[in-house]
Amino acid sequence: MALSVKDGHALATFRKAAVVTHKILKHSFVRLLEDAFDQAKSITHEEIATHVDECCEHPSKVNIKSPQGHYESCYFPIVQSGGKYDIRPSASTNGETLSDDVIIISLGVRYNFHCANMARTFFVDPVESVRLNYSILLELRRECLAVMLAGRCVGSVAETANRFIRQRCPHLLKFLPKNFGFGLGLDFRESSLIMNAKNQRKFAQNMVFNLAIGFHDLELTDMQKADAQGSIRKLSKYSMLIADTVLIQSGDEPPDIVTKHSVEWKDVSYFINEKNDKDIMPPQGKHYTPEQVESQSAIMSSRLRERSKACAPDRSSLARNEKQAELMQQKLSVKRSEKSSAWSQQGQLSSRADILEVDVYQSAGEYPRDLPSSEVYVDMQGQVLFAPINGSQVPFHISMIKNAVQPDPDRTATYLRLNFFTPGQTASKDIAPATSKLIEQHGHNSMFIKEMLYRSRESQRLTAAHRMIQELRKRFRQHAAKAAEEADLIPQEKLVKMRDQRIPRMADLTMRPFISGKKTTGTLEAHTNGLRFTSKKHEIVDIMYGNIKHSLFQPCENEVMVLIHFYLKNPVLVGRKKSQNVQFLTEVVDASVALDSARRSMYDPDELDEEQRERQLRKKLNEMFKEFCKKMERVAKHHRFHLEYHESTKISSQNISQIRFDIPYRDLGFHGVPNREMVLIQPTVRCLVNLTETPFFLVELDRVEHIHFERCTFRSKNFDMIIILQNFDVLPLSINAVPMNELDAIQEWLTDCSITYTAGQASMSWKSVMNLVKGDPRFYEETDEHGESKPAGWQFLQADDNHDGNEEEDDGDEDYSAGDDDDEDEDEEDEDEEEDDEEDVNGDDDEVGV
């Protein structure tokens, strides 16, 4: 028992052996497996095992620098597929050909007499029942790891596993093995530390175990294989196995898994056999969410990604229309099931909101002591203007003053005109939101002063008062703007630096938005509970894992940069501005390249070398960013920021956050103008994004209510895509000038994502449309308040297309047309001009994100 507890030197040896084991599995077996699938090569289990065994004996074949003879294989690697499986450690490799169904690989590496072992199961074109059983296996693995604590009984692992399966899935109990691993040491398998129900020994700190969790000879029925593709249709039984080298920690600390290869479904599942139209049509009444679409696909490499497009099937237009009609009916039924008061509650909440009254002085006794009786006086500290009226000083808060004007003086006197905000005036951009609400609240039952004019023979006093009023108004506007900027800022928790292990780090990154100056470069580090970016000017920006809502990785494929992008739940302060989008990037080539006047030949060797160096740099940067993303995911998961959270997962931490990097589907991208210039807009699993140009464009798919396509005519070369959000208070987003040849692909993608859409010929005044929709409590009903039939929900947007241009159109649809009246158009033009002026002042650092 004393020899089972390892000293520091032995633990370091175990870790080195585990690192080499992981590297060989990742860079030798997985690449050999992917090449075999990609090139349709025939290779036997024994040939694969021989290649892996050679890498164990000579790690330099996978770019591991080590002295010759220090590493060796613990046993001949075990490769199994094709329906014949044995998950015991004594299994052997046969000479049969590798089959693309369920593949199990087990290997172990010995370094300086200490062994590390791991096993993984890979799935090719798996069916749904296989995925569900694997998810149960992952949950079982987490349960077993949770009881491997110092002081607990070794047999508690087997007891926990049997109890978990008996409670959750009793039908899988007969497929569970009796042993769940063994202790590791100088002997590959220590017989006294076998993890079965009979072992009463205790776990102790610095013990090393091989935890092996699996199911043996699971049954695969014909009904479960009805929609199967590839060789998995031939299987009647299959097995799955996950084994890792685990180090016992002190106290209640969870065990340390030193073999770091991922076990997530997206990393062990491959979809390489394409389905035809008949196979890929979903069953009636069943709809797949973006997360389910993602769970059924894995990005194996750029070659296999072409083969496993998520939205590749060329569904006919008729089938797509039927699917859309079904989705529309489902949306209407869901909306009708909600309470009829849902539309009125929003208005009630806004009316019930507490409006803070401006209350600077409780009584006249609190007025400034040096207040003159007949002069205009400005209290800079209280932000109050005292104006004499009939010999008495009347206080006015600076927020009520619209402007102060000093007309040209005449020969005898100087004048000062004070203009106030009053009800009925056009809302100015200078008015504070709280002041506007106060005027609206008291406008019906109070008297307001619109203008006052003061005359004085002493010009100095009125001029000084005018100067102080202007200064106070400037300070108040700055303070209000800062308060509005920081209104939704939530204090973040303090960053906890990681000190007990190597910190994932990337240097020479550019951060957007910039902290200060024209460009911000620095270093990005992943710590225990968040990321820290430190610029070269020692400016620090922290991003907590719990505040990350979407994390995106965009490799440099036909782009000038490689980047990782974070969309946050709550905005953070970057420099002096708040931002909900934070991005870190490295440029592969300069966006603008100066070309000399000399023409270069296509066979110029210098140019060919330059292109080759650029390709190598792209590949290197992609690998570097991808590796950082994986390390960050592992760090977040290790510290209980779990990648996937299920209701049955027993994690005590309250800071559970889903951190998984999505990669935009470039093949599904389309060009459009979301802001000011034409950009490539690409969908991800959960978003629709453009991350290359600023301002960033990011729309969350789960917040999209409906999509409408404007200007869809045979004569048009492009159309506009209007994104209506579930929050009707936010105006719909617009992507303009989308090429017409992209329409079918976009509609196909929206149908796969279960998002409804309509198409029309006219352009709409969306501000008026949304006001009418919010005020219509029977919007999703098929009849109006008088019982007359009308289009339900968003179907009115394409109602005009069903009349073929006849004059017998419903008058109700005119409310939703473009030209309501000239006054509204003029108001919208004025607002657009004001917004353009504000954008010109603020620059291009604003983001578009929903």
C-alpha positions in Angstrom: 0.0 0.0 0.0 2.9 2.3 0.7 4.3 1.8 -2.8 0.9 2.8 -4.3 1.4 6.4 -3.1 3.8 8.1 -5.5 6.4 10.7 -4.7 7.0 13.9 -6.7 9.4 12.3 -9.1 7.1 9.5 -9.9 4.2 11.8 -10.4 6.2 13.9 -12.9 7.1 10.7 -14.7 3.4 9.7 -14.9 2.5 13.1 -16.3 5.1 12.9 -19.0 3.9 9.4 -20.0 0.3 10.7 -20.1 1.3 13.7 -22.3 3.0 11.3 -24.8 0.0 9.0 -24.8 -2.3 11.8 -25.6 0.0 13.2 -28.4 0.2 9.8 -30.0 -3.5 9.3 -30.0 -4.2 12.7 -31.4 -1.4 13.0 -34.0 -1.0 9.4 -35.0 -4.2 7.4 -34.6 -6.7 10.1 -35.2 -4.9 11.5 -38.3 -4.5 7.9 -39.7 -8.2 7.3 -39.1 -9.3 10.5 -40.8 -7.0 9.9 -43.8 -8.4 6.4 -44.2 -12.0 7.8 -44.2 -11.2 10.8 -46.4 -9.3 8.8 -49.0 -11.4 5.7 -48.7 -8.3 3.6 -48.0 -8.5 0.0 -46.8 -6.4 -0.6 -43.7 -6.4 -3.4 -41.1 -6.6 -3.1 -37.4 -3.1 -4.7 -37.1 -1.6 -2.2 -39.5 -3.0 0.7 -37.4 -1.8 -0.8 -34.2 1.6 -1.4 -35.6 1.9 2.3 -36.7 0.8 3.5 -33.2 3.2 1.1 -31.5 6.1 2.5 -33.6 5.1 6.0 -32.5 5.1 4.8 -28.8 8.6 3.5 -29.3 9.8 6.5 -31.3 7.8 9.6 -30.2 9.9 11.7 -32.6 7.5 10.5 -35.3 4.8 12.8 -33.8 7.2 15.7 -33.2 8.0 14.8 -29.6 11.6 15.6 -28.7 12.9 13.0 -26.2 16.0 10.9 -25.7 16.0 7.6 -27.5 14.9 4.6 -25.5 13.1 6.3 -22.7 9.6 5.5 -24.0 8.0 2.2 -24.9 4.6 0.7 -25.3 3.0 -0.9 -22.3 1.2 -3.4 -24.6 0.5 -3.8 -28.2 -2.3 -1.1 -29.0 -5.8 -2.5 -29.2 -7.9 -1.5 -32.2 -11.4 -2.9 -32.7 -14.3 -2.3 -35.1 -16.9 -4.1 -37.2 -19.0 -5.7 -34.4 -16.3 -7.8 -32.5 -15.4 -6.0 -29.3 -13.7 -6.8 -26.0 -13.3 -3.9 -23.5 -11.2 -6.0 -21.0 -7.5 -4.9 -20.6 -6.5 -8.4 -21.9 -8.1 -7.9 -25.3 -6.0 -8.2 -28.5 -6.0 -6.7 -32.0 -7.1 -8.9 -34.9 -6.2 -8.6 -38.6 -9.6 -7.6 -40.0 -10.1 -4.5 -42.0 -11.1 -1.3 -40.3 -14.8 -0.7 -40.6 -16.4 2.8 -40.5 -18.9 2.2 -37.6 -17.8 2.1 -34.0 -14.1 2.1 -33.4 -12.3 1.5 -30.0 -8.6 2.3 -29.5 -6.6 1.5 -26.4 -3.0 2.3 -25.9 -0.5 2.8 -23.1 3.0 4.4 -22.9 5.7 3.6 -20.3 8.2 6.2 -19.4 11.0 5.4 -16.9 9.1 2.3 -15.7 5.8 4.2 -15.0 2.8 3.6 -17.2 -0.1 5.8 -18.5 -3.1 4.4 -20.3 -6.1 5.7 -22.2 -8.9 4.5 -24.4 -11.4 6.3 -26.7 -14.4 5.3 -28.8 -15.0 6.9 -32.2 -18.3 6.8 -34.0 -18.8 7.0 -37.8 -22.4 7.9 -39.0 -23.9 6.9 -35.6 -27.7 6.7 -35.1 -29.6 8.5 -32.3 -29.6 5.5 -29.9 -25.8 5.3 -30.0 -25.5 9.0 -29.2 -27.9 8.7 -26.3 -26.0 5.7 -24.8 -22.7 7.7 -25.2 -24.2 10.7 -23.3 -25.2 8.3 -20.5 -21.7 6.9 -20.5 -20.3 10.5 -20.1 -22.6 11.1 -17.2 -21.6 7.8 -15.6 -17.9 8.8 -16.0 -18.6 12.1 -14.2 -20.3 10.3 -11.3 -17.4 7.9 -10.9 -14.8 10.8 -10.9 -16.9 12.5 -8.2 -16.3 9.7 -5.7 -12.6 9.2 -6.4 -11.5 11.3 -3.4 -8.9 10.7 -0.8 -10.3 8.7 2.1 -13.1 7.1 0.1 -13.3 3.4 -0.5 -12.0 2.1 -3.9 -15.0 -0.1 -4.2 -17.3 3.0 -4.0 -16.6 3.6 -7.7 -18.3 0.3 -8.7 -21.1 0.8 -6.2 -21.8 4.4 -7.5 -21.7 3.2 -11.1 -24.2 0.4 -10.5 -26.5 2.6 -8.5 -26.5 5.3 -11.1 -27.3 3.0 -14.0 -30.0 1.2 -11.9 -31.7 4.5 -11.2 -31.3 6.2 -14.6 -31.2 3.3 -17.2 -31.9 -0.1 -15.6 -31.9 -1.7 -19.1 -28.2 -0.9 -19.4 -27.2 -2.6 -16.2 -26.5 -6.0 -17.8 -24.0 -4.3 -20.2 -21.9 -2.8 -17.4 -18.6 -4.5 -16.6 -17.7 -5.7 -13.1 -14.3 -3.9 -13.0 -14.0 -0.1 -13.6 -10.2 0.1 -13.7 -7.1 -0.5 -11.6 -4.1 1.1 -10.0 -1.0 2.1 -12.0 2.5 1.9 -10.9 5.7 0.1 -11.8 3.4 -2.7 -12.8 0.9 -1.8 -15.5 -1.9 -3.4 -13.5 -1.7 -3.6 -9.7 -3.9 -6.5 -8.7 -4.5 -5.1 -5.2 -6.1 -1.9 -6.5 -8.7 -3.2 -8.9 -11.8 -1.0 -8.8 -14.6 -3.5 -8.2 -17.3 -3.7 -5.5 -15.3 -6.0 -3.3 -12.2 -3.8 -2.8 -12.3 -2.1 0.6 -9.0 -0.2 0.3 -9.0 3.5 0.6 -8.0 6.2 -2.0 -5.0 8.2 -0.9 -3.4 11.4 -2.1 -0.9 10.9 -5.0 -2.3 7.5 -6.0 -2.6 6.9 -9.8 -5.5 4.9 -11.3 -6.7 3.9 -14.7 -10.4 4.6 -14.7 -12.1 2.6 -17.5 -15.9 3.1 -18.1 -17.7 1.3 -20.8 -20.7 -0.7 -22.1 -20.1 -4.2 -23.6 -22.2 -5.7 -26.4 -25.0 -3.1 -26.5 -27.8 -4.3 -28.8 -28.7 -2.4 -32.0 -32.1 -3.3 -33.4 -33.4 -2.9 -36.9 -35.7 -0.2 -35.8 -32.8 1.8 -34.4 -30.9 1.3 -37.7 -33.8 2.4 -39.9 -32.2 5.7 -40.9 -28.6 4.6 -40.6 -25.9 5.3 -43.2 -22.7 3.4 -43.8 -21.4 0.3 -42.2 -23.2 0.8 -38.9 -26.2 -0.7 -40.6 -24.5 -4.1 -40.5 -23.9 -4.0 -36.7 -26.2 -6.0 -34.4 -24.0 -5.3 -31.3 -21.5 -2.7 -30.4 -19.4 -1.6 -27.4 -18.0 1.7 -26.1 -15.1 2.4 -23.8 -13.5 5.5 -22.2 -10.3 5.1 -20.1 -8.0 7.7 -18.6 -5.1 8.0 -16.2 -6.3 9.7 -13.0 -4.3 11.3 -10.2 -5.9 11.4 -6.7 -5.8 14.8 -5.1 -5.8 15.9 -1.5 -9.0 16.4 0.6 -12.2 17.0 -1.3 -10.4 18.1 -4.5 -11.6 16.3 -7.6 -9.1 13.9 -9.3 -6.8 15.2 -12.0 -7.2 13.6 -15.4 -3.7 13.7 -16.9 -4.7 12.1 -20.3 -6.3 15.2 -21.7 -7.9 14.0 -25.0 -11.4 15.2 -25.4 -14.4 12.9 -24.9 -17.1 15.3 -26.1 -19.5 14.0 -28.7 -18.5 16.6 -31.3 -14.8 15.4 -31.1 -15.5 11.6 -31.4 -18.3 11.5 -34.0 -17.9 11.7 -37.7 -20.5 12.0 -40.5 -19.0 11.0 -43.8 -21.7 9.3 -45.8 -24.1 11.7 -47.5 -27.8 11.2 -47.4 -30.2 11.7 -50.3 -33.3 13.9 -50.2 -35.6 11.1 -49.1 -33.4 10.1 -46.2 -32.8 13.6 -44.9 -36.4 14.8 -44.7 -37.3 15.0 -41.1 -40.3 13.0 -39.8 -43.6 14.8 -39.7 -44.1 16.9 -36.6 -40.4 16.7 -35.6 -38.1 19.8 -35.7 -34.5 20.1 -35.0 -33.1 22.9 -33.1 -29.6 24.4 -34.0 -28.1 22.6 -31.0 -29.5 19.3 -32.3 -28.2 20.0 -35.7 -24.8 20.6 -34.2 -24.8 17.5 -32.1 -25.2 15.4 -35.2 -22.2 16.8 -37.0 -18.5 17.0 -36.2 -15.8 19.1 -37.9 -13.1 16.5 -38.6 -11.0 18.5 -41.1 -11.5 20.9 -43.9 -11.9 18.0 -46.3 -14.5 16.1 -44.2 -16.3 19.3 -43.4 -17.1 19.7 -47.1 -18.6 16.3 -46.9 -20.7 16.9 -43.8 -22.4 20.2 -44.5 -25.2 20.8 -42.0 -27.5 22.3 -44.6 -26.3 20.7 -47.8 -29.4 18.8 -48.9 -31.1 20.3 -51.9 -34.7 20.2 -50.7 -37.4 21.0 -53.3 -39.2 24.3 -53.1 -42.5 22.5 -52.6 -41.3 20.5 -49.6 -39.8 23.7 -48.1 -43.1 25.5 -48.5 -44.9 22.7 -46.7 -42.4 22.8 -43.9 -42.7 26.5 -43.6 -46.5 26.2 -43.4 -46.2 23.7 -40.7 -43.7 25.9 -38.8 -46.1 28.9 -39.1 -49.0 26.9 -37.7 -46.9 25.8 -34.8 -45.8 29.3 -34.0 -49.4 30.5 -34.1 -50.6 27.8 -31.8 -47.8 28.6 -29.3 -48.6 32.3 -29.4 -52.3 31.7 -29.0 -51.7 29.5 -25.9 -50.1 32.4 -24.1 -52.3 34.7 -22.1 -54.2 37.4 -23.9 -52.8 40.0 -21.5 -49.2 39.5 -22.7 -49.4 42.5 -25.0 -50.9 44.8 -22.4 -48.5 43.8 -19.6 -45.6 45.5 -21.4 -47.4 48.8 -21.4 -48.5 48.3 -17.8 -45.0 47.6 -16.6 -43.7 50.8 -18.3 -46.5 52.8 -16.7 -46.0 51.3 -13.3 -42.3 52.0 -13.4 -41.2 54.3 -10.7 -40.2 57.8 -12.0 -37.8 59.5 -9.7 -38.9 63.1 -9.0 -36.2 65.8 -9.0 -35.9 66.8 -5.4 -32.8 68.9 -4.7 -34.1 71.1 -1.8 -36.6 69.8 0.8 -37.5 73.4 1.8 -36.6 77.0 1.1 -34.4 76.9 4.2 -31.9 74.8 2.3 -31.4 77.4 -0.5 -27.9 78.8 -0.8 -27.2 81.5 1.9 -25.7 84.0 -0.6 -28.8 83.8 -2.9 -29.6 87.3 -4.2 -33.2 88.3 -4.3 -33.4 89.8 -7.8 -30.7 88.2 -9.9 -30.4 85.1 -12.0 -28.4 82.7 -9.9 -26.8 79.3 -10.8 -26.1 76.8 -8.0 -23.4 74.6 -9.6 -23.4 72.1 -6.8 -27.2 71.5 -6.7 -27.5 71.8 -10.5 -30.3 74.4 -10.1 -31.0 77.7 -11.7 -32.8 80.3 -9.6 -34.9 82.7 -11.6 -36.6 85.7 -9.9 -40.4 85.9 -10.5 -42.3 88.8 -8.9 -39.5 89.4 -6.4 -39.2 85.7 -5.3 -36.5 83.2 -6.3 -38.0 80.1 -8.1 -35.7 77.1 -8.5 -35.5 75.2 -11.8 -33.5 72.1 -12.3 -31.0 72.3 -15.1 -32.6 69.3 -16.8 -35.7 71.4 -17.5 -33.9 74.1 -19.4 -34.0 73.5 -23.2 -31.5 76.3 -24.0 -30.3 79.7 -22.8 -29.9 82.4 -25.4 -28.4 85.9 -25.0 -29.8 88.2 -27.8 -27.8 91.1 -29.1 -27.9 94.0 -26.6 -29.4 97.3 -27.4 -28.1 100.7 -26.3 -29.5 100.6 -22.8 -29.8 97.0 -21.7 -28.7 93.3 -22.1 -31.1 90.4 -22.4 -31.2 86.7 -21.4 -33.9 84.3 -22.8 -34.5 81.0 -21.0 -36.4 78.3 -23.0 -37.9 75.3 -21.1 -39.0 71.8 -22.0 -42.8 71.6 -22.2 -45.4 69.0 -23.1 -46.3 68.9 -26.8 -42.9 69.8 -28.1 -40.9 67.5 -30.5 -38.5 65.5 -28.4 -35.0 66.8 -28.6 -31.9 64.7 -28.4 -30.7 66.8 -25.6 -33.5 66.0 -23.2 -32.8 63.4 -20.6 -35.0 60.3 -20.6 -36.0 60.9 -17.0 -37.0 64.5 -17.8 -39.1 63.3 -20.7 -41.0 60.8 -18.5 -41.6 63.5 -15.9 -43.0 65.9 -18.5 -45.2 63.1 -19.8 -46.5 62.2 -16.3 -47.3 65.8 -15.2 -48.2 67.2 -18.6 -52.0 66.7 -18.2 -52.4 68.2 -14.7 -49.7 70.9 -14.3 -48.8 74.3 -15.6 -45.5 74.7 -17.5 -43.5 77.8 -18.3 -42.3 77.8 -21.8 -40.1 80.9 -22.0 -38.8 83.7 -19.8 -36.9 86.9 -20.8 -34.8 88.9 -18.5 -33.5 92.5 -19.1 -30.7 94.2 -17.2 -28.7 97.3 -17.6 -25.6 95.6 -16.1 -24.4 93.3 -18.9 -21.8 91.6 -16.8 -24.2 89.8 -14.5 -26.4 88.4 -17.2 -23.4 87.4 -19.3 -21.9 85.6 -16.3 -25.2 83.9 -15.6 -25.4 82.8 -19.3 -21.9 81.4 -19.2 -22.6 79.5 -16.0 -25.9 78.1 -17.3 -24.1 76.8 -20.5 -21.3 75.2 -18.4 -23.8 73.6 -16.0 -25.8 72.2 -19.0 -22.6 70.8 -20.5 -21.7 69.1 -17.2 -25.2 67.7 -16.7 -25.2 66.2 -20.3 -21.8 64.6 -19.8 -22.9 63.2 -16.4 -26.2 61.9 -17.9 -24.4 60.4 -20.9 -21.9 58.6 -18.6 -24.7 57.3 -16.4 -26.6 56.0 -19.4 -23.4 54.4 -20.7 -22.8 52.6 -17.4 -26.5 51.9 -16.6 -26.4 48.3 -17.6 -22.9 47.6 -16.5 -22.8 44.8 -13.9 -19.8 44.6 -11.5 -17.7 41.6 -12.4 -16.2 39.2 -10.0 -12.5 39.4 -9.4 -10.2 37.4 -11.7 -8.5 34.5 -10.0 -5.1 33.8 -11.5 -4.1 30.3 -12.2 -0.9 29.4 -10.4 -0.7 25.6 -10.1 -0.3 24.8 -13.8 0.8 26.3 -17.1 -1.3 29.3 -18.2 -2.7 29.1 -21.8 -1.3 32.3 -23.4 -1.3 34.0 -26.8 0.9 37.0 -27.4 0.9 39.8 -30.0 -2.8 39.9 -30.4 -4.9 42.9 -31.5 -8.0 43.7 -29.5 -11.2 45.2 -30.9 -12.7 47.5 -29.8 -9.5 49.4 -29.1 -8.8 50.4 -25.5 -7.0 53.6 -26.5 -5.3 55.0 -29.6 -5.6 53.6 -33.1 -4.6 50.0 -32.2 -4.3 47.9 -29.1 -2.0 44.9 -29.0 -1.1 42.7 -26.1 -1.3 39.2 -24.5 -4.3 37.1 -23.8 -4.3 34.6 -20.9 -6.8 32.0 -19.7 -7.1 31.9 -15.9 -9.3 30.1 -13.4 -12.5 32.0 -13.8 -11.8 34.3 -16.8 -9.6 35.8 -19.5 -7.2 38.6 -19.0 -5.9 40.8 -21.8 -2.9 43.0 -21.0 -1.9 45.6 -23.6 1.7 46.8 -24.2 0.7 49.9 -22.3 -0.2 47.8 -19.3 -4.0 48.3 -19.8 -6.0 45.4 -18.5 -9.4 44.1 -19.6 -10.9 41.0 -17.8 -13.6 38.8 -19.3 -15.2 36.3 -16.9 -16.2 32.9 -18.2 -19.6 33.3 -16.5 -20.2 36.5 -18.6 -19.5 34.8 -22.0 -22.7 34.0 -23.9 -21.2 33.1 -27.3 -17.6 32.3 -28.2 -16.6 32.1 -31.9 -13.5 31.0 -33.6 -13.0 32.1 -37.3 -10.0 30.7 -39.1 -8.3 32.7 -41.8 -9.9 31.0 -44.8 -9.8 33.5 -47.6 -9.6 36.2 -44.9 -6.9 38.6 -43.9 -7.1 37.7 -40.2 -7.7 34.8 -37.8 -9.8 35.7 -34.7 -11.7 34.6 -31.6 -14.8 36.6 -30.7 -16.8 36.8 -27.5 -20.4 38.0 -27.2 -21.1 38.8 -23.6 -24.2 38.5 -21.5 -23.5 41.9 -19.9 -21.4 44.6 -21.5 -18.0 45.5 -20.0 -16.1 48.8 -20.0 -13.4 48.9 -22.7 -11.5 52.1 -22.3 -14.2 54.7 -21.8 -17.0 52.9 -23.7 -19.1 49.8 -22.9 -19.0 46.9 -25.3 -20.8 43.6 -25.5 -18.5 42.3 -28.3 -14.8 41.7 -27.6 -12.5 40.3 -30.2 -8.9 39.2 -30.4 -7.2 38.7 -33.8 -4.0 38.4 -35.7 -3.6 39.7 -39.2 -2.1 37.2 -41.7 -1.4 39.8 -44.4 -1.9 43.5 -44.4 -5.4 44.6 -45.5 -3.8 47.0 -47.9 -0.7 46.1 -49.9 1.4 48.6 -51.8 2.2 47.3 -55.3 5.1 48.7 -57.3 4.7 49.6 -60.9 6.7 46.6 -62.2 4.6 43.7 -63.4 5.4 40.4 -61.8 5.2 37.1 -63.7 3.0 34.3 -62.4 6.1 32.1 -62.5 8.2 34.5 -60.5 10.0 32.3 -57.9 10.0 35.1 -55.3 6.2 35.4 -55.6 5.8 31.7 -55.4 7.9 31.6 -52.2 5.9 34.4 -50.8 2.6 32.6 -51.4 4.0 29.4 -49.9 5.1 31.3 -46.8 1.7 32.9 -46.5 0.0 29.5 -46.7 2.2 28.1 -44.0 1.6 31.2 -41.8 -2.2 30.8 -42.2 -2.0 27.1 -41.3 0.3 27.9 -38.3 -2.0 30.7 -37.0 -5.1 28.6 -37.4 -3.5 25.8 -35.4 -2.3 28.2 -32.7 -5.7 29.8 -32.2 -7.5 26.4 -32.4 -5.2 25.0 -29.7 -5.8 28.0 -27.5 -9.5 27.6 -27.8 -9.2 23.9 -26.8 -7.0 24.8 -23.8 -9.4 27.5 -22.7 -12.3 25.0 -22.9 -10.4 22.6 -20.8 -9.5 25.2 -18.2 -13.1 26.4 -18.0 -14.4 22.9 -17.7 -11.8 21.9 -15.0 -12.9 24.8 -12.9 -16.6 23.9 -13.1 -17.5 26.2 -16.0 -18.9 23.1 -17.7 -19.1 22.8 -21.5 -22.5 21.1 -21.4 -24.9 21.2 -18.5 -27.5 18.6 -18.1 -30.2 18.6 -15.4 -28.8 15.4 -14.0 -25.3 16.7 -13.7 -24.5 17.3 -10.1 -22.2 20.4 -10.1 -22.4 22.4 -7.0 -21.0 25.6 -8.5 -23.4 28.3 -9.4 -21.2 29.7 -12.1 -22.1 27.2 -14.7 -21.5 28.6 -18.1 -21.5 27.0 -21.5 -18.2 27.8 -23.2 -17.9 26.2 -26.6 -16.3 27.8 -29.6 -18.5 27.9 -32.7 -17.0 28.1 -36.2 -18.9 30.1 -38.9 -20.1 28.0 -41.8 -18.4 29.8 -44.7 -20.2 27.6 -47.2 -23.5 28.9 -46.0 -22.4 32.5 -46.0 -23.9 35.3 -48.2 -23.1 38.9 -48.9 -25.1 41.8 -47.7 -25.0 45.3 -46.2 -26.0 45.2 -42.5 -24.4 48.6 -41.8 -22.6 50.7 -44.4 -20.6 48.3 -46.5 -20.9 45.0 -48.3 -19.6 42.1 -46.0 -19.8 38.4 -45.9 -22.4 37.3 -43.3 -22.0 33.7 -42.1 -24.3 31.5 -39.9 -23.0 29.6 -36.9 -24.9 27.0 -34.8 -26.5 29.7 -32.7 -25.9 33.1 -34.4 -25.7 35.0 -37.7 -22.5 37.0 -37.7 -20.0 39.2 -39.5 -16.9 39.4 -37.4 -14.3 40.8 -39.9 -15.5 44.3 -40.3 -16.6 46.9 -37.7 -19.2 47.5 -36.4 -19.7 43.9 -35.7 -22.9 42.2 -36.7 -24.3 39.4 -34.5 -27.8 38.2 -34.2 -28.8 35.3 -31.9 -31.1 32.8 -33.7 -33.1 31.9 -30.6 -34.2 35.6 -30.3 -35.4 35.8 -33.9 -39.2 35.9 -34.2 -39.6 36.0 -38.0 -37.7 36.8 -41.2 -39.2 38.8 -44.1 -37.6 39.3 -47.5 -38.4 42.6 -49.2 -38.2 43.5 -52.9 -38.4 39.9 -54.1 -39.3 40.4 -57.7 -38.1 38.8 -60.9 -36.7 42.1 -62.1 -34.6 42.7 -58.9 -31.0 41.7 -58.8 -31.0 41.8 -55.0 -33.3 41.9 -52.0 -33.4 43.0 -48.4 -33.5 40.6 -45.4 -35.5 42.0 -42.4 -34.9 40.2 -39.1 -37.8 40.7 -36.7 -36.8 40.0 -33.1 -38.9 38.6 -30.3 -38.6 41.9 -28.4 -41.0 44.1 -30.4 -39.6 47.2 -28.7 -36.4 46.8 -30.7 -36.8 47.8 -34.4 -36.1 45.0 -36.9 -32.6 44.6 -38.2 -32.0 44.9 -41.9 -29.5 43.3 -44.2 -29.7 45.1 -47.5 -28.6 44.3 -51.1 -28.4 40.5 -50.7 -27.9 38.9 -54.2 -31.0 37.3 -55.5 -29.2 34.0 -56.3 -28.7 33.5 -52.5 -32.4 33.5 -51.7 -33.0 29.8 -52.0 -30.0 28.9 -49.9 -31.0 31.3 -47.2 -34.6 30.0 -47.1 -33.3 26.5 -47.0 -31.1 27.3 -44.0 -33.9 29.1 -42.2 -36.2 26.1 -42.7 -33.6 23.8 -41.2 -33.3 26.1 -38.2 -37.1 26.1 -37.7 -37.4 29.8 -38.4 -40.4 31.1 -40.3 -40.1 33.5 -43.2 -42.2 35.4 -45.7 -41.4 37.2 -48.9 -43.0 40.3 -50.5 -42.4 42.8 -53.2 -42.9 46.1 -51.3 -40.6 47.8 -48.8 -42.3 48.4 -45.4 -42.2 51.2 -42.9 -41.1 49.0 -40.0 -41.5 51.6 -37.3 -45.2 51.9 -38.1 -45.6 48.1 -38.6 -44.1 47.3 -35.1 -46.3 50.0 -33.5 -49.4 48.4 -35.0 -48.3 44.9 -34.1 -47.6 45.8 -30.4 -51.0 47.4 -30.1 -53.0 44.5 -31.7 -54.0 42.0 -29.0 -55.4 39.7 -31.7 -52.3 39.8 -33.9 -51.9 36.0 -33.9 -55.6 35.3 -34.3 -57.4 34.5 -37.6 -60.2 37.0 -36.8 -60.3 40.6 -35.7 -62.4 42.0 -32.8 -65.5 42.2 -35.1 -65.2 38.5 -36.1 -64.0 39.1 -39.6 -61.3 36.9 -41.0 -57.7 38.3 -41.4 -54.2 36.9 -41.9 -52.9 35.4 -38.7 -49.6 36.5 -37.4 -46.9 37.5 -39.9 -48.9 36.0 -42.8 -50.1 39.5 -43.6 -46.6 40.3 -45.0 -47.2 38.0 -48.0 -51.0 38.5 -48.2 -50.6 40.9 -51.1 -48.9 38.2 -53.2 -52.0 36.0 -53.1 -54.3 38.6 -54.7 -52.2 38.9 -57.9 -52.4 42.6 -58.0 -56.2 42.9 -58.0 -57.8 46.1 -56.7 -60.0 44.1 -54.2 -57.5 44.3 -51.5 -58.2 44.4 -47.8 -58.0 47.9 -46.4 -56.4 46.6 -43.3 -53.2 45.8 -45.1 -52.7 49.5 -46.0 -51.8 50.1 -42.4 -48.7 48.1 -42.9 -47.6 49.7 -46.2 -44.7 52.0 -46.7 -46.1 55.5 -47.1 -48.3 56.2 -44.1 -48.1 60.0 -44.3 -45.6 62.7 -45.1 -45.2 63.8 -41.5 -43.9 60.4 -40.3 -41.5 60.2 -43.3 -40.1 63.6 -42.4 -39.8 62.6 -38.7 -38.0 59.4 -39.7 -35.7 61.3 -42.0 -34.8 63.8 -39.2 -34.2 60.8 -36.8 -32.0 59.1 -39.4 -30.0 62.3 -39.9 -29.5 62.7 -36.1 -28.5 59.0 -35.9 -26.0 59.5 -38.7 -24.6 62.6 -37.0 -24.1 60.6 -33.7 -22.5 57.7 -35.6 -20.1 60.1 -37.3 -19.1 61.5 -33.9 -18.8 58.1 -32.2 -16.8 56.5 -35.0 -17.0 52.9 -36.1 -16.5 51.3 -32.7 -20.3 50.6 -32.1 -21.5 47.1 -32.4 -24.8 45.6 -33.8 -25.7 42.6 -31.5 -28.9 41.1 -30.3 
